[in-house]
């Protein structure tokens, strides 16, 4: 382990832990590597979502109920 890594305790659902152990064995990677990669991709996805929200902040918003009424009125529902 690198001195730059931090230790954390994570509690997993037993079935997820079993699947993670199997994947680690089959891919010859550590559970830590797999968890780090998953967290990294989750954070990247969050940053992409935040960027999209920022880019669209000036777009008009519509109430869902109004959209449904309009679809019904136009015979699309």
C-alpha positions, 0 to 999 in steps of 0.5 A: 500500500502506498503511504498516500492511501487512507484506510476506511471501514466500509460496511457492505451488504453480504451479497455485494461483498461476496460478488466483490470478492469473486470479481476481485479474484477473477480479475486478479485485482484487490477489493480496494482497487475495485472500490476505489475505481467505483467511487472514482467513477461515481464522483466523475458522474456526479461532476458531469451531472453538476456541469449539466445542471450549471449549463442548463440553469437558465432554461425554463422549467415546467411543472410536470402536471402542466406537461401532462395536461398539455399532452392530454389536450393534444391527444398524445396521452 
